[in-house]
Amino acid sequence: MEREMVIELSLERLRTKYRMYLQNKKYSPSTINTSCTEAFYLWRKTSKERFWHVVNSSDFETIAKKELTMALEANSKGDAQTHLSNYIAHLRRFRLFIESGGNFESSESNFEQNIHRKTDVTKKSKVNVPRPSIEQVEMYLKRWSDLENYSLQESALDRLFFELCPLNDKISDILIKAATLNDFYSTNIFSIYPVAKHICSLNIDSRLASGDVTLVKDIQSIEINGKLKNFYSFATKYCSHHNPLAYPIYDSYVDEVLRYLRSRDEFSTFKDIELKEYEIFKRILEDFRVFYGLENYNLKQIDQYLWQLGKEYFPKKYEKQIKGEKSL
């Protein structure tokens, strides 16, 4: 169906076609029902014209955030930001339906990541990760809490970051936090002092408190001995241990699981390299929560679940010899 014809459909007719598209993609019934309501929030609360203006925007992420924030502030009680990411995720999914031409099968030409999907599926054809669900998340979260080395290490880091050294205005405090993370997580930073000095120069406390995602990029790029280093994973960990609900942790295990599930379930659309662009990485995790009906779990819990899943199904080669240690 031509895009122009789709735009002319009534809300109910469009919703019916969208529902059939989601069913064809084998989304869960709860996700289908939710998306068929929340994807059309702007249409219902503002106008058809505003809805299509956002959907067709070349700067979708910026425009959608602006328009949905205004609509939520005008029509709902409480903090509009609380549910903003969910509405954007559903609207983003609806755009995939539109990009498919309103058909039930998406065109490969619309999705560059299909190239990666074929490779991923071939490479991981022997792996069969259970579909994420509430039951699966609960099982892995319980496993996390029952393993003494995981829970005690997490408790020690919480005490260091929240009680002993909560601020980042003294290089001595930053140094002990950075060194501890480097050791606990095996991030392989061989000269930790320049990292601490760099963090201290950024005056990051207010940005951490507000959940500023651009902070990760500022922390990760560090010049040491005239060479520019990229400590992306470390930067996500440093931010996360100050504000775990706002900053999910990037890790190679999490990366493996997200790419695998993208290839198998199409829960989100992204290129492999975009997992290392922090704002997009966080959006992908929000897509993950919505797609699998895991909105009741915060990003810290999702991180603990995905990390364990990756460690179990995509172990590193050296783990065949060294088992039981958590190289976070």
TORKOL-4160 file (C-alpha; in steps of 0.2 Angstrom, whole numbers, padded with zeros to 4 digits, m for minus):
328
<pt num="1" X="0000" Y="0000" Z="0000"/>
<pt num="2" X="0007" Y="0017" Z="m0005"/>
<pt num="3" X="0012" Y="0028" Z="0010"/>
<pt num="4" X="m0001" Y="0042" Z="0004"/>
<pt num="5" X="m0015" Y="0029" Z="0005"/>
<pt num="6" X="m0010" Y="0024" Z="0023"/>
<pt num="7" X="m0010" Y="0042" Z="0029"/>
<pt num="8" X="m0028" Y="0044" Z="0023"/>
<pt num="9" X="m0034" Y="0029" Z="0033"/>
<pt num="10" X="m0046" Y="0032" Z="0048"/>
<pt num="11" X="m0038" Y="0029" Z="0065"/>
<pt num="12" X="m0048" Y="0013" Z="0067"/>
<pt num="13" X="m0043" Y="0006" Z="0050"/>
<pt num="14" X="m0025" Y="0011" Z="0053"/>
<pt num="15" X="m0025" Y="0003" Z="0070"/>
<pt num="16" X="m0032" Y="m0013" Z="0062"/>
<pt num="17" X="m0019" Y="m0014" Z="0049"/>
<pt num="18" X="m0005" Y="m0011" Z="0062"/>
<pt num="19" X="m0012" Y="m0024" Z="0073"/>
<pt num="20" X="m0011" Y="m0037" Z="0059"/>
<pt num="21" X="0007" Y="m0031" Z="0056"/>
<pt num="22" X="0012" Y="m0034" Z="0074"/>
<pt num="23" X="0003" Y="m0051" Z="0074"/>
<pt num="24" X="0013" Y="m0056" Z="0058"/>
<pt num="25" X="0029" Y="m0051" Z="0067"/>
<pt num="26" X="0024" Y="m0062" Z="0082"/>
<pt num="27" X="0024" Y="m0049" Z="0095"/>
<pt num="28" X="0016" Y="m0055" Z="0112"/>
<pt num="29" X="m0003" Y="m0051" Z="0114"/>
<pt num="30" X="0001" Y="m0039" Z="0128"/>
<pt num="31" X="0013" Y="m0029" Z="0118"/>
<pt num="32" X="0001" Y="m0029" Z="0103"/>
<pt num="33" X="m0013" Y="m0022" Z="0113"/>
<pt num="34" X="m0002" Y="m0009" Z="0122"/>
<pt num="35" X="0006" Y="m0003" Z="0106"/>
<pt num="36" X="m0010" Y="m0002" Z="0096"/>
<pt num="37" X="m0016" Y="0011" Z="0110"/>
<pt num="38" X="0000" Y="0020" Z="0114"/>
<pt num="39" X="0007" Y="0022" Z="0097"/>
<pt num="40" X="m0008" Y="0033" Z="0093"/>
<pt num="41" X="m0007" Y="0044" Z="0108"/>
<pt num="42" X="m0003" Y="0060" Z="0099"/>
<pt num="43" X="m0018" Y="0056" Z="0087"/>
<pt num="44" X="m0030" Y="0054" Z="0101"/>
<pt num="45" X="m0024" Y="0068" Z="0112"/>
<pt num="46" X="m0019" Y="0081" Z="0099"/>
<pt num="47" X="m0024" Y="0078" Z="0081"/>
<pt num="48" X="m0021" Y="0067" Z="0066"/>
<pt num="49" X="m0011" Y="0081" Z="0058"/>
<pt num="50" X="0001" Y="0082" Z="0073"/>
<pt num="51" X="0003" Y="0063" Z="0073"/>
<pt num="52" X="0008" Y="0062" Z="0055"/>
<pt num="53" X="0020" Y="0077" Z="0057"/>
<pt num="54" X="0029" Y="0067" Z="0070"/>
<pt num="55" X="0029" Y="0050" Z="0061"/>
<pt num="56" X="0035" Y="0058" Z="0045"/>
<pt num="57" X="0048" Y="0069" Z="0053"/>
<pt num="58" X="0066" Y="0067" Z="0047"/>
<pt num="59" X="0071" Y="0072" Z="0064"/>
<pt num="60" X="0060" Y="0060" Z="0072"/>
<pt num="61" X="0068" Y="0057" Z="0089"/>
<pt num="62" X="0069" Y="0076" Z="0093"/>
<pt num="63" X="0052" Y="0080" Z="0087"/>
<pt num="64" X="0043" Y="0065" Z="0095"/>
<pt num="65" X="0051" Y="0069" Z="0112"/>
<pt num="66" X="0045" Y="0087" Z="0110"/>
<pt num="67" X="0028" Y="0084" Z="0105"/>
<pt num="68" X="0025" Y="0069" Z="0117"/>
<pt num="69" X="0031" Y="0079" Z="0131"/>
<pt num="70" X="0019" Y="0093" Z="0128"/>
<pt num="71" X="0005" Y="0081" Z="0125"/>
<pt num="72" X="0009" Y="0071" Z="0141"/>
<pt num="73" X="0010" Y="0087" Z="0152"/>
<pt num="74" X="m0006" Y="0093" Z="0145"/>
<pt num="75" X="m0016" Y="0077" Z="0147"/>
<pt num="76" X="m0009" Y="0067" Z="0161"/>
<pt num="77" X="m0005" Y="0069" Z="0180"/>
<pt num="78" X="0013" Y="0067" Z="0187"/>
<pt num="79" X="0030" Y="0068" Z="0178"/>
<pt num="80" X="0028" Y="0067" Z="0159"/>
<pt num="81" X="0046" Y="0060" Z="0158"/>
<pt num="82" X="0041" Y="0044" Z="0167"/>
<pt num="83" X="0031" Y="0036" Z="0152"/>
<pt num="84" X="0039" Y="0046" Z="0138"/>
<pt num="85" X="0052" Y="0033" Z="0133"/>
<pt num="86" X="0038" Y="0020" Z="0132"/>
<pt num="87" X="0027" Y="0031" Z="0120"/>
<pt num="88" X="0042" Y="0035" Z="0109"/>
<pt num="89" X="0046" Y="0016" Z="0108"/>
<pt num="90" X="0029" Y="0012" Z="0102"/>
<pt num="91" X="0029" Y="0026" Z="0090"/>
<pt num="92" X="0046" Y="0021" Z="0083"/>
<pt num="93" X="0039" Y="0003" Z="0081"/>
<pt num="94" X="0024" Y="0011" Z="0071"/>
<pt num="95" X="0037" Y="0019" Z="0060"/>
<pt num="96" X="0044" Y="0002" Z="0055"/>
<pt num="97" X="0026" Y="m0003" Z="0049"/>
<pt num="98" X="0025" Y="0013" Z="0039"/>
<pt num="99" X="0042" Y="0010" Z="0031"/>
<pt num="100" X="0036" Y="m0007" Z="0026"/>
<pt num="101" X="0023" Y="0002" Z="0015"/>
<pt num="102" X="0009" Y="m0004" Z="0027"/>
<pt num="103" X="0012" Y="m0022" Z="0022"/>
<pt num="104" X="0014" Y="m0036" Z="0034"/>
<pt num="105" X="0031" Y="m0041" Z="0028"/>
<pt num="106" X="0045" Y="m0027" Z="0029"/>
<pt num="107" X="0056" Y="m0024" Z="0015"/>
<pt num="108" X="0074" Y="m0028" Z="0017"/>
<pt num="109" X="0079" Y="m0012" Z="0008"/>
<pt num="110" X="0072" Y="m0002" Z="0023"/>
<pt num="111" X="0083" Y="m0010" Z="0036"/>
<pt num="112" X="0102" Y="m0010" Z="0034"/>
<pt num="113" X="0104" Y="m0021" Z="0049"/>
<pt num="114" X="0097" Y="m0036" Z="0040"/>
<pt num="115" X="0114" Y="m0038" Z="0033"/>
<pt num="116" X="0120" Y="m0040" Z="0051"/>
<pt num="117" X="0105" Y="m0051" Z="0055"/>
<pt num="118" X="0110" Y="m0064" Z="0042"/>
<pt num="119" X="0128" Y="m0065" Z="0048"/>
<pt num="120" X="0122" Y="m0065" Z="0067"/>
<pt num="121" X="0110" Y="m0079" Z="0064"/>
<pt num="122" X="0123" Y="m0090" Z="0054"/>
<pt num="123" X="0136" Y="m0087" Z="0068"/>
<pt num="124" X="0124" Y="m0090" Z="0082"/>
<pt num="125" X="0113" Y="m0104" Z="0074"/>
<pt num="126" X="0118" Y="m0116" Z="0088"/>
<pt num="127" X="0113" Y="m0104" Z="0102"/>
<pt num="128" X="0095" Y="m0104" Z="0108"/>
<pt num="129" X="0092" Y="m0091" Z="0121"/>
<pt num="130" X="0075" Y="m0092" Z="0130"/>
<pt num="131" X="0063" Y="m0078" Z="0125"/>
<pt num="132" X="0064" Y="m0064" Z="0138"/>
<pt num="133" X="0049" Y="m0064" Z="0149"/>
<pt num="134" X="0044" Y="m0059" Z="0167"/>
<pt num="135" X="0048" Y="m0077" Z="0172"/>
<pt num="136" X="0065" Y="m0077" Z="0165"/>
<pt num="137" X="0070" Y="m0060" Z="0172"/>
<pt num="138" X="0064" Y="m0066" Z="0189"/>
<pt num="139" X="0074" Y="m0082" Z="0188"/>
<pt num="140" X="0090" Y="m0073" Z="0184"/>
<pt num="141" X="0087" Y="m0059" Z="0197"/>
<pt num="142" X="0085" Y="m0072" Z="0210"/>
<pt num="143" X="0101" Y="m0081" Z="0204"/>
<pt num="144" X="0110" Y="m0064" Z="0205"/>
<pt num="145" X="0104" Y="m0061" Z="0223"/>
<pt num="146" X="0109" Y="m0079" Z="0228"/>
<pt num="147" X="0126" Y="m0078" Z="0222"/>
<pt num="148" X="0137" Y="m0071" Z="0236"/>
<pt num="149" X="0151" Y="m0065" Z="0226"/>
<pt num="150" X="0139" Y="m0055" Z="0215"/>
<pt num="151" X="0129" Y="m0047" Z="0229"/>
<pt num="152" X="0143" Y="m0043" Z="0240"/>
<pt num="153" X="0153" Y="m0035" Z="0227"/>
<pt num="154" X="0138" Y="m0025" Z="0222"/>
<pt num="155" X="0136" Y="m0020" Z="0240"/>
<pt num="156" X="0154" Y="m0015" Z="0242"/>
<pt num="157" X="0152" Y="m0003" Z="0227"/>
<pt num="158" X="0136" Y="0004" Z="0233"/>
<pt num="159" X="0144" Y="0009" Z="0249"/>
<pt num="160" X="0159" Y="0016" Z="0241"/>
<pt num="161" X="0149" Y="0027" Z="0228"/>
<pt num="162" X="0134" Y="0031" Z="0239"/>
<pt num="163" X="0141" Y="0033" Z="0257"/>
<pt num="164" X="0160" Y="0035" Z="0257"/>
<pt num="165" X="0164" Y="0045" Z="0241"/>
<pt num="166" X="0147" Y="0051" Z="0233"/>
<pt num="167" X="0154" Y="0067" Z="0225"/>
<pt num="168" X="0167" Y="0070" Z="0212"/>
<pt num="169" X="0175" Y="0086" Z="0217"/>
<pt num="170" X="0191" Y="0078" Z="0225"/>
<pt num="171" X="0203" Y="0068" Z="0214"/>
<pt num="172" X="0207" Y="0056" Z="0228"/>
<pt num="173" X="0189" Y="0051" Z="0229"/>
<pt num="174" X="0188" Y="0049" Z="0211"/>
<pt num="175" X="0204" Y="0039" Z="0210"/>
<pt num="176" X="0198" Y="0026" Z="0223"/>
<pt num="177" X="0182" Y="0024" Z="0214"/>
<pt num="178" X="0190" Y="0022" Z="0197"/>
<pt num="179" X="0203" Y="0010" Z="0203"/>
<pt num="180" X="0190" Y="m0001" Z="0212"/>
<pt num="181" X="0179" Y="m0001" Z="0196"/>
<pt num="182" X="0194" Y="m0005" Z="0185"/>
<pt num="183" X="0199" Y="m0020" Z="0197"/>
<pt num="184" X="0181" Y="m0027" Z="0200"/>
<pt num="185" X="0176" Y="m0026" Z="0182"/>
<pt num="186" X="0193" Y="m0030" Z="0174"/>
<pt num="187" X="0191" Y="m0015" Z="0162"/>
<pt num="188" X="0210" Y="m0016" Z="0158"/>
<pt num="189" X="0214" Y="0003" Z="0161"/>
<pt num="190" X="0233" Y="0002" Z="0164"/>
<pt num="191" X="0235" Y="0020" Z="0170"/>
<pt num="192" X="0221" Y="0025" Z="0181"/>
<pt num="193" X="0227" Y="0042" Z="0187"/>
<pt num="194" X="0224" Y="0051" Z="0170"/>
<pt num="195" X="0207" Y="0044" Z="0170"/>
<pt num="196" X="0203" Y="0051" Z="0188"/>
<pt num="197" X="0211" Y="0068" Z="0183"/>
<pt num="198" X="0200" Y="0069" Z="0168"/>
<pt num="199" X="0184" Y="0065" Z="0177"/>
<pt num="200" X="0188" Y="0078" Z="0190"/>
<pt num="201" X="0190" Y="0091" Z="0177"/>
<pt num="202" X="0173" Y="0088" Z="0170"/>
<pt num="203" X="0163" Y="0094" Z="0186"/>
<pt num="204" X="0151" Y="0080" Z="0184"/>
<pt num="205" X="0140" Y="0079" Z="0199"/>
<pt num="206" X="0125" Y="0089" Z="0193"/>
<pt num="207" X="0125" Y="0080" Z="0177"/>
<pt num="208" X="0125" Y="0063" Z="0185"/>
<pt num="209" X="0111" Y="0068" Z="0196"/>
<pt num="210" X="0100" Y="0074" Z="0181"/>
<pt num="211" X="0105" Y="0058" Z="0171"/>
<pt num="212" X="0113" Y="0067" Z="0157"/>
<pt num="213" X="0117" Y="0054" Z="0144"/>
<pt num="214" X="0130" Y="0065" Z="0135"/>
<pt num="215" X="0141" Y="0063" Z="0151"/>
<pt num="216" X="0146" Y="0046" Z="0146"/>
<pt num="217" X="0154" Y="0052" Z="0130"/>
<pt num="218" X="0163" Y="0066" Z="0139"/>
<pt num="219" X="0171" Y="0053" Z="0151"/>
<pt num="220" X="0175" Y="0039" Z="0139"/>
<pt num="221" X="0187" Y="0050" Z="0128"/>
<pt num="222" X="0203" Y="0052" Z="0137"/>
<pt num="223" X="0220" Y="0057" Z="0131"/>
<pt num="224" X="0235" Y="0047" Z="0139"/>
<pt num="225" X="0253" Y="0050" Z="0133"/>
<pt num="226" X="0247" Y="0059" Z="0118"/>
<pt num="227" X="0235" Y="0045" Z="0112"/>
<pt num="228" X="0216" Y="0046" Z="0113"/>
<pt num="229" X="0209" Y="0032" Z="0122"/>
<pt num="230" X="0191" Y="0026" Z="0122"/>
<pt num="231" X="0185" Y="0019" Z="0138"/>
<pt num="232" X="0166" Y="0017" Z="0134"/>
<pt num="233" X="0162" Y="0003" Z="0145"/>
<pt num="234" X="0171" Y="0010" Z="0160"/>
<pt num="235" X="0162" Y="0027" Z="0157"/>
<pt num="236" X="0145" Y="0018" Z="0158"/>
<pt num="237" X="0150" Y="0009" Z="0174"/>
<pt num="238" X="0156" Y="0025" Z="0182"/>
<pt num="239" X="0140" Y="0034" Z="0179"/>
<pt num="240" X="0129" Y="0019" Z="0183"/>
<pt num="241" X="0136" Y="0017" Z="0200"/>
<pt num="242" X="0132" Y="0035" Z="0204"/>
<pt num="243" X="0114" Y="0034" Z="0196"/>
<pt num="244" X="0110" Y="0016" Z="0192"/>
<pt num="245" X="0092" Y="0020" Z="0186"/>
<pt num="246" X="0097" Y="0033" Z="0173"/>
<pt num="247" X="0113" Y="0025" Z="0167"/>
<pt num="248" X="0113" Y="0007" Z="0161"/>
<pt num="249" X="0129" Y="m0002" Z="0159"/>
<pt num="250" X="0137" Y="m0007" Z="0142"/>
<pt num="251" X="0146" Y="m0023" Z="0142"/>
<pt num="252" X="0151" Y="m0036" Z="0129"/>
<pt num="253" X="0139" Y="m0049" Z="0136"/>
<pt num="254" X="0125" Y="m0037" Z="0135"/>
<pt num="255" X="0130" Y="m0032" Z="0117"/>
<pt num="256" X="0130" Y="m0050" Z="0112"/>
<pt num="257" X="0112" Y="m0053" Z="0119"/>
<pt num="258" X="0105" Y="m0038" Z="0111"/>
<pt num="259" X="0112" Y="m0042" Z="0094"/>
<pt num="260" X="0106" Y="m0059" Z="0095"/>
<pt num="261" X="0088" Y="m0055" Z="0100"/>
<pt num="262" X="0088" Y="m0041" Z="0087"/>
<pt num="263" X="0092" Y="m0054" Z="0074"/>
<pt num="264" X="0080" Y="m0067" Z="0080"/>
<pt num="265" X="0065" Y="m0057" Z="0087"/>
<pt num="266" X="0067" Y="m0040" Z="0078"/>
<pt num="267" X="0063" Y="m0031" Z="0095"/>
<pt num="268" X="0072" Y="m0015" Z="0089"/>
<pt num="269" X="0081" Y="m0008" Z="0074"/>
<pt num="270" X="0100" Y="m0003" Z="0076"/>
<pt num="271" X="0117" Y="m0006" Z="0068"/>
<pt num="272" X="0130" Y="m0015" Z="0078"/>
<pt num="273" X="0140" Y="0000" Z="0080"/>
<pt num="274" X="0126" Y="0010" Z="0087"/>
<pt num="275" X="0127" Y="0000" Z="0103"/>
<pt num="276" X="0142" Y="0010" Z="0107"/>
<pt num="277" X="0133" Y="0026" Z="0105"/>
<pt num="278" X="0126" Y="0028" Z="0123"/>
<pt num="279" X="0110" Y="0038" Z="0119"/>
<pt num="280" X="0105" Y="0025" Z="0106"/>
<pt num="281" X="0111" Y="0011" Z="0117"/>
<pt num="282" X="0099" Y="0017" Z="0131"/>
<pt num="283" X="0085" Y="0019" Z="0118"/>
<pt num="284" X="0088" Y="0001" Z="0113"/>
<pt num="285" X="0086" Y="m0005" Z="0131"/>
<pt num="286" X="0070" Y="0004" Z="0132"/>
<pt num="287" X="0064" Y="m0004" Z="0116"/>
<pt num="288" X="0069" Y="m0021" Z="0124"/>
<pt num="289" X="0058" Y="m0018" Z="0139"/>
<pt num="290" X="0043" Y="m0013" Z="0130"/>
<pt num="291" X="0044" Y="m0026" Z="0117"/>
<pt num="292" X="0045" Y="m0041" Z="0129"/>
<pt num="293" X="0033" Y="m0033" Z="0142"/>
<pt num="294" X="0046" Y="m0029" Z="0155"/>
<pt num="295" X="0042" Y="m0011" Z="0159"/>
<pt num="296" X="0040" Y="m0015" Z="0178"/>
<pt num="297" X="0059" Y="m0019" Z="0179"/>
<pt num="298" X="0071" Y="m0004" Z="0180"/>
<pt num="299" X="0087" Y="m0003" Z="0169"/>
<pt num="300" X="0098" Y="m0009" Z="0183"/>
<pt num="301" X="0088" Y="m0025" Z="0184"/>
<pt num="302" X="0087" Y="m0027" Z="0165"/>
<pt num="303" X="0106" Y="m0025" Z="0165"/>
<pt num="304" X="0108" Y="m0039" Z="0178"/>
<pt num="305" X="0097" Y="m0050" Z="0168"/>
<pt num="306" X="0106" Y="m0047" Z="0151"/>
<pt num="307" X="0123" Y="m0048" Z="0159"/>
<pt num="308" X="0120" Y="m0066" Z="0166"/>
<pt num="309" X="0111" Y="m0071" Z="0150"/>
<pt num="310" X="0126" Y="m0066" Z="0139"/>
<pt num="311" X="0138" Y="m0074" Z="0151"/>
<pt num="312" X="0129" Y="m0090" Z="0150"/>
<pt num="313" X="0125" Y="m0091" Z="0132"/>
<pt num="314" X="0140" Y="m0082" Z="0124"/>
<pt num="315" X="0155" Y="m0086" Z="0136"/>
<pt num="316" X="0172" Y="m0079" Z="0132"/>
<pt num="317" X="0185" Y="m0092" Z="0127"/>
<pt num="318" X="0195" Y="m0090" Z="0142"/>
<pt num="319" X="0180" Y="m0094" Z="0153"/>
<pt num="320" X="0182" Y="m0112" Z="0148"/>
<pt num="321" X="0197" Y="m0112" Z="0160"/>
<pt num="322" X="0192" Y="m0099" Z="0172"/>
<pt num="323" X="0174" Y="m0102" Z="0179"/>
<pt num="324" X="0164" Y="m0093" Z="0192"/>
<pt num="325" X="0173" Y="m0077" Z="0192"/>
<pt num="326" X="0163" Y="m0061" Z="0187"/>
<pt num="327" X="0173" Y="m0050" Z="0175"/>
<pt num="328" X="0158" Y="m0038" Z="0176"/>
